[in-house]
Every structure is written in structure tokens, then in C-alpha cells.
Amino acid sequence: MVKDKSVKKILISAKGKKKYYVTQLNEDFITTEGVVKSLDLSSEKEFIETDKGNKFHLINPSIIDLMEKLNRGPQIIQPKDIGLIMSKTGINKNSLVVDAGVGSGTLSLALANICKQVTAYEINNKHLNIAQKNKELFGAENLEIKKGDVAEEMTETNLDLITLDLPHPWEVVPKAELALKLGSYLVVYLPNILQMKKFVESLKGSKIKLLEVIELIERKWKVEERIVRPETAELSHTAFMAFCRKM
Ligand SMILES: C[S@@+](CC[C@H](N)C(=O)[O-])C[C@H]1O[C@@H](n2cnc3c(N)ncnc32)[C@H](O)[C@@H]1O
């Protein structure tokens, strides 16, 4: 029988704040601070204790906890950009979405967390395997990952959103035009502004209209007693995002 590898519970050490990801509730769980009994893993207790008397918080995993555990492949999309994509496209529990390329699956999994169904395309076998493992970890049953070039293989129709984080999004425009519902969105994610210019030019004569191109800058601050200033090490540029709508 194939084991369900999704994360069911998170153990957080009360002492060290170390986090453990529990996938099997019917097995005792070994930590560096002792063993947690399987019976306790299914309990509703606020704290549980290991056989060595060390305390752990037992919580249900949130998508934020799971993102920390993600197996990494190519460059992942950052939470600030995921947030903007969600808020600018109005996707919800009824939405049907295609995401490509899937890469490590960060964006696909974040979309699957709030949408009805996400289909993700990936051309590279190595990345496909990483994304499949991450899908299992999240237990994301509404995410289907397909192997192939999205520009050629996409068969979905009636979509509410297509997201493209790949080097040649202009090649996907003809298929996207057919796959999107009237009034629904295409979001293109590109690190380089020259690529963005080429993509925008590729929309000429298409039913997909450019709404805006955005680069979102996030600035973290250090707030600690008398030190109140922006953090010195910053992730300055992630990507440019084009928000488009089929009209
Ligand atoms: C930067 S990664 C995507 C990262 C992903 N958005 C995430 O958040 O984890 C780009 C991926 O697109 C894939 N790719 C490139 N061209 C593609 C195509 N035409 N169809 C499907 N996948 C493609 C690459 O193999 C790579 O895995």
C-alpha cells in the first residue's frame, strides 16, 4: 500500500522552537528531545511531552509551515508576488487555473490552496519530480501536474486564470487566448524587462489585453529596542509581473 506522505501535524519544541513535520499519526515520532507517542499525536492537548519530559506544541500545518518544508528546484516565486497575483485576479474557491512551468510548485500549491482546481505544466523531468513530491507533502488533491510544453500541450478551457513563470510566455499567447474565459486573467512573471517588452508586444492583435506591468518591492525593517531601521540585506528585485485580461 502507498503511504500517504502529506503532513498531518506540526510539532514545535517549547524549548528550542525546532519544528517537526509529522506525516504518520499511527507511528511514534522521534525527535532530538525524545519520542512522542502516536496516541498523543492524535490528541487535542495544547502541549504534549516526549518520553524525556520535553514539551512540544502540537498544531495543524498551515500553508506557511508547509512552504518552509518545500523541496527546492528552480527559483521559486516569493510570497509578496503570490499575494499580488491573488488580489489582482480575484481568484476564489470556484476558480479553474493553469500554472506553468511548475518548477518547485510554489505558485501552483499556493493557488491550489484557495482555488477549485489547478493544472500545472512542466517541461523538465527533474523539476516535475520535485513538484510531485511537494504536491504529496501538501496533500494537494486539486493540483494536477502534467508533463509537457504548455505552449503546445495545454488543453484546458473555460479558465479563470493562467499564470506563466517561464522564459518564453509569448509562445503561450495563442493557446491562452482559447483557454481563458471572457473577462478572466493571464499573469506573466519575468525577471528581465526586455523579456517583458517582448511579451507585451506579442499581445498586439490578440484578445488578451495588457492591464499593467508591476514590480513589487518589499522592504523589511529591523525593530529591536533602539534599533529601528530597514534591514541591511534585502532581496531587492524578484520579477516584473504583467497583469492581462481576455476581453
Ligand atoms: C522559475 S521556474 C517556475 C517556478 C515556480 N513558479 C515556483 O513558484 O516554484 C520555471 C519552470 O518553467 C519550466 N518551463 C520552461 N518552459 C516551459 C514550458 N514551455 N512549458 C512548461 N514548463 C516550462 C522550467 O523547466 C522551470 O521548471
Ligand as a Chemical Component Dictionary entry (heavy atoms), coordinates in Angstrom:
data_LIG
# 
_chem_comp.id                   LIG 
_chem_comp.type                 NON-POLYMER 
_chem_comp.pdbx_formal_charge   0 
_chem_comp.three_letter_code    LIG 
# 
loop_
_chem_comp_atom.comp_id 
_chem_comp_atom.atom_id 
_chem_comp_atom.alt_atom_id 
_chem_comp_atom.type_symbol 
_chem_comp_atom.charge 
_chem_comp_atom.model_Cartn_x 
_chem_comp_atom.model_Cartn_y 
_chem_comp_atom.model_Cartn_z 
_chem_comp_atom.pdbx_ordinal 
LIG C1  C1  C 0  11.274 29.636 -12.465 1  
LIG S1  S1  S 1  10.609 28.044 -12.628 2  
LIG C2  C2  C 0  8.968  28.226 -12.017 3  
LIG C3  C3  C 0  8.909  28.353 -10.525 4  
LIG C4  C4  C 0  7.523  28.249 -9.971  5  
LIG N1  N1  N 0  6.671  29.335 -10.410 6  
LIG C5  C5  C 0  7.531  28.185 -8.456  7  
LIG O1  O1  O 0  6.978  29.110 -7.831  8  
LIG O2  O2  O -1 8.083  27.250 -7.861  9  
LIG C6  C6  C 0  10.330 27.903 -14.363 10 
LIG C7  C7  C 0  9.927  26.483 -14.778 11 
LIG O3  O3  O 0  9.321  26.526 -16.063 12 
LIG C8  C8  C 0  9.652  25.323 -16.742 13 
LIG N2  N2  N 0  9.348  25.579 -18.171 14 
LIG C9  C9  C 0  10.052 26.368 -19.032 15 
LIG N3  N3  N 0  9.421  26.424 -20.227 16 
LIG C10 C10 C 0  8.287  25.670 -20.103 17 
LIG C11 C11 C 0  7.227  25.340 -20.991 18 
LIG N4  N4  N 0  7.191  25.832 -22.238 19 
LIG N5  N5  N 0  6.219  24.541 -20.554 20 
LIG C12 C12 C 0  6.244  24.053 -19.293 21 
LIG N6  N6  N 0  7.238  24.315 -18.410 22 
LIG C13 C13 C 0  8.240  25.119 -18.792 23 
LIG C14 C14 C 0  11.118 25.121 -16.368 24 
LIG O4  O4  O 0  11.541 23.798 -16.563 25 
LIG C15 C15 C 0  11.110 25.523 -14.888 26 
LIG O5  O5  O 0  10.874 24.413 -14.055 27 
# 
loop_
_chem_comp_bond.comp_id 
_chem_comp_bond.atom_id_1 
_chem_comp_bond.atom_id_2 
_chem_comp_bond.value_order 
_chem_comp_bond.pdbx_ordinal 
LIG C1  S1  SING 1  
LIG S1  C2  SING 2  
LIG S1  C6  SING 3  
LIG C2  C3  SING 4  
LIG C3  C4  SING 5  
LIG C4  N1  SING 6  
LIG C4  C5  SING 7  
LIG C5  O1  DOUB 8  
LIG C5  O2  SING 9  
LIG C6  C7  SING 10 
LIG C7  O3  SING 11 
LIG C7  C15 SING 12 
LIG O3  C8  SING 13 
LIG C8  N2  SING 14 
LIG C8  C14 SING 15 
LIG N2  C9  SING 16 
LIG N2  C13 SING 17 
LIG C9  N3  DOUB 18 
LIG N3  C10 SING 19 
LIG C10 C11 SING 20 
LIG C10 C13 DOUB 21 
LIG C11 N4  SING 22 
LIG C11 N5  DOUB 23 
LIG N5  C12 SING 24 
LIG C12 N6  DOUB 25 
LIG N6  C13 SING 26 
LIG C14 O4  SING 27 
LIG C14 C15 SING 28 
LIG C15 O5  SING 29 
# 
